[in-house]
Structures are given as C-alpha cells and as structure tokens.
Amino acid sequence: MKKILFVNGHLNVGGVENSLINVLKRVDYNHYEIDLILFEGLGDYAHEVPKEVNVISYDLSKAYGPLKQCILDNIRTRNWFWLCFRLITLLEKIIGVKAFTFARPLFKLSKRYDCAIAYRVGICTDFVGYVINSKKKITWWHHGTFDYPEKVIKRLTKVFQKFDEIIAVSDSSNRMIRSNIDGIENKTITIPNIVNADEIKQKANEETAYQIKFNENITLLSVGRLSPEKGMINCVHACKKLIENGFNIKWYLIGDGVQYGEIEKCIKDYKLENDIFLLGSIPNPYPYIKNATIYVHPSLVESLSITVLEALTLNTPAVIARSMGPMEFIRHKENGLLVEPTPDGLVGGIISLLKDDQLYTKLKKDHSDVLKNYSPEVVMKKIYHLTEVG
C-alpha cells in the first residue's frame, strides 16, 4: 500500500480546499494510505474528509504575531514546540529557507512516504521540501498571477529544486510559472481541478440557509473571496448601474475576506441595501448557483475558475470577466459570455443576456463536452500516475 502525504493550511471554504477535498474523496483507499497535515486547524470542510484519512493538525498561530509577544506567550505556557519553531523562522531570515531543515526533529515525523504533496505554495512547500522524508515530492500551483518581489522568486526557485514535479491547474498557469522561475521547465505538468458533476447536482437540491425568492426576481449570484484580485466590489458598482438603468434585480454575493467591510460600506453609500446582499461564507453554494438567473464571475485573475465550471454543470448562464483561467474553456457566446473585468463590462454582459432570450437559452444547454475534461475519472487517473515513483 502506497503511503501518500498531503500538506495544506486548513480546510476552510475556498477553491484550493474544495479541490483538495475532491481529490481525497476519490482516492482508492484499498491501495493508498493517506496522511493529511494541516497548519491552521480544520475548517468548514472537515466533515467531508473521508474517515480513512489520518489528519495531523498543528496550530501554527502559536508561532505568529510580534516576536517579543510570541516568545513571552510560549514561555509562559511552556509551549517549547512553537517557541522553537518561531526561532527557526527567525533563523530562516538569516540563512534562508534551508533553516526549515532544523524543524525535522521538532515535528518527529519519522514516516517515509512514497509521495509527499504540498497542496499550497508557501509554508506547505517549505515543510515538504525540507522537513518531510519522501521518495517523491510534488507541489501544486493554484495562483492566477505572478507578482512576487525578487526575494520571493529566489526563495521559490530554491524551494522548487526540492520537488520532482510542479502541478499547475491550467496550461496558462503552467506557462506563467515556467516563464518566471528558472530551472523548472522539465518539472511542470498541467492537471486541472476536479469538477464532480454528480455531487454538485446532488448538493444543488439541498435546503438553503437563506430563503431567497428566485422565481420572483432577476437574481444575480457571485461566489468568491472578498479581496481585491477577485473583483467582487465591481459587482456593487455594476449593480448601481443596472438599477439606474431600470433593471429590477437582486444580487447575492457569497464569500468572505479582507474587503467585506469596504464592500458593505459601498453598498450603504449607494443605498443598495435592498438590492445587493452579502451572504458570507457558505460551504454549499450550489443551490444558489442552480437557481440564479445569471452567474456573474467578476474575478480579475484566475488560474482555472472552478465556480464558473460549477455554473456550467448546473446550466446557469454565466457572465465571466476575462482572465487566463476561464479563457481556456469558455467559448464566447457558446458556453458563456466573456467581458472586460470592469463594472461596465459586467453590466454589458448581464444586459445582453437579459435582453436576448435566444442567447440565454443557448447558454442554458448541457456543457458535458467541456466538463468531461474535469471529471473525477480523468483527473484522478493523472494524479495516480503522478504518484508513481521511479
């Protein structure tokens, strides 16, 4: 039985975490023994982790914060483990990322794995690269942009030397990292995230936490982290323009993040409290996606864009801001509308769909020709091949 390790930060609602859960659900546990290391607790998706997975959780927050306060807190609580780990992170600033080698005896992880997978870049890659003993090491790249300072690029270049393969979730993302990091040309592979159509359709029929009258209004829905790169604040600006143009709509935003307060204030400033609603983080957004009139994806950058694929799965017409991820599978006016990543771009796309019944009906058709490339069977076959050693 092969021993495989996955390392991630947490299992809170998010695209990366949803992707990881989908992989864990599809593993053949008759042939694979899976460990999952988490650094920031469990999270919203914890209940979806298969019982066969051995979860090892560390609370990295005990090593965060101002240096003096962190040291004093850990001394007071006699938490020598996290005190030592914080000192290692200090050493890392002096001698570089190889300082993580000193964390090996601290974590006491003696198991030798057949394959260790860092499912996020950052602490997860550092940990797998320098702490874990494994025959093969793999990391996943989920980001849609590469805007790192030179210091971080040098660090990534050094850490990636410890890995056998680097997985990008789209071809465009693959090209992006190859063009920015030296020495990885022969290591990068594209494996998309899983879109489990059967599970999505099943969950889409579950009860919703919010009782929304989908049939009584034109309902727009957007799902994403409330942060600048996801462009969710553009939904508020677009909503204002649509209302001013006489459209009677209700727009629902699912997600949380650093811009929550800013977006909330923008809604109040525009006096749109009865038109656009912040629903917060919701582990199961599928009933909302299924019943929405239009799914609107305002993100400025995407490596793949799982929620757009989920909208296609549920036959909900979608207006999508142009970025490299969705442009790989969205054919304009065939299975979605690609628009400029601006409020005006979103407004134009939404109005086009609302006024063109023929186009709207066309986008509600079955999209299995696209979705088959993201099926569990296709993706897991690639992942199983990836974990082969030698």
Summary of the structure (lengths in Angstrom):
residues: 390
radius of gyration: 22.2
end to end distance: 16.1
largest distance: 68.4
contacts: 1268
relative contact order: 0.11
helix: 45%
strand: 18%
